[in-house]
């Protein structure tokens, strides 16, 4: 790992909010591409998924989702449930930011895509009793759209449309359908 990325990870834990946010943006940008240093931070990020600071939990989940494409050992297949758990965080903003980035795990390969889709389909079907479930469903449908846009897999689109068809509330059915227009 180069010294600049090391510095960004240090800054991401700074007391200074602006410095922390800039580091967060820089790490997300760096991890948009495959990197050769994923395992240098992997275990620490897994630990941070349960950090007392909800911002640390959220960032760790987002970084790991981005790093899935840089995971030739396919550790994400083993560790995904730990990342997914943050999508249920007690702080809704933390849960939501984690959920909104989870689709990126599906870019790492066929098995990862199938795993992410399975988790998202299950959550869509079973989140009705969760607070803000309409936002959760919207994020899941958007995640599927993001995966589809990157992978052009018609099965993803069909799964999303099938899920949308199960929604009884016309307002939300229309909102979710709009994501696919």
DAGI-V289156 format. One line per field, one symbol per residue. ss: DSSP state (H for helix, E for strand, C for the rest). psi: psi as a letter, one per 30 degrees, with the letter a starting at -180 (. if undefined). burial: 1 if it has 24 or more other ideal C-beta (glycine too) atoms within 12 Angstrom, else 0. A space follows every 10 residues. Layout:
ss->???
psi->???
burial->???
This chain:
ss->CCHHHHHHHH HCCCCCHHHH HHHHHHHHHH CCCCCCCHHH HHHHHHHHCC CCCHHHHHHH HHHHHHHHHH CCCCCHHHHH HHHHHHHHCC CHHHHHHHHH HHHHHHHHCH HHHHHHHHHH HHHHHHHHHC CCHHHHHHHH HHHHHHHHHH HCCHHHHHHH HHHHHCCCCH HHHHHHHHCC C
psi->klfeeeeeee ffglfjeeee eeeeeeeeee gflklggeff feeeeeeffg kfjfeeeeee eeeeeefefh iffhfeeefe feeeeffgke jeeeeeeeef ffffefffle eeeeeeeeee eeeeeggfgk khfeeeeeee eeeeeeeeee fhjfeeeeee eeeeffkeje eeeeeeeffg .
burial->0000100110 1110000001 0011011101 1000101100 1101110110 0001111111 1111111111 1000111011 0111111110 0001111111 1111111100 0110111011 1011001000 0010111111 1111111100 1000010011 0011001000 0100010011 0
